[in-house]
Amino acid sequence: MSHPRIEEVSESESDPSIDDPSEYAPSLIRPSQIPPPTSSSRQPPEYLQPQPQPPPTTKDAEAHKHYQCIYPLYFDASRTRAQGRRVGKDQAVENPLARTIVDAVAELGLQTVFEPGKMHPRDWGNPGRVRILLKENGKLKSRNVNNKHHLYTLISTYLHSHPTTPSSPHRLRIQGLPPPDPSKPIPSPAVPRGWKINGILPLHSPALSGGG
């Protein structure tokens, strides 16, 4: 079974540059494959399962060149600014997940690419990256979003109104990864000494599989 990779991320306030096309993982999810968030808690949860994609091309890389990269770490209440959080403490949430960020951005009508296997090197236990097309040719793509920091605020508001629960990881199914036994609790993450790992993680997190 393949595991998410850790990739280098710029320490500056700017987002990481786009990866080489050869590094696009088959777990990349196109915007058309992102189901809308459920409008009522009475409805069954939507499951998002990455599907195999054609080999990436230079055209793919060019298409995503100007997408903003969003990681759950940016909204993590357990982290400091120095540790990667990018919103105020009052805007941060416990156990943020990339899957929920996808729902938040979907409500804004922005073009989105979800990469479940990508992760921030400071948050290797919580895989998932969301790419968002905020501007194109210097023009904002949504009249509802003023800039990147406003986008963070809107995502934070959504995360606060849709808090992570122990059942949240079940909303993302990874192809080739057997679903957990519903009669058993998800195992606690393995936390190496000196690392900070959240208590609720995606099912494909290396912290839940022992990292191997």
Beta strands, then each sheet from edge to edge (+ up, - down):
strand 1: 5-6
strand 2: 68-70
strand 3: 111-115
strand 4: 118-119
strand 5: 129-133
strand 6: 135-136
strand 7: 139-140
sheet 1: 1+ 4+
sheet 2: 2+ 5- 3+
sheet 3: 6+ 7-
end
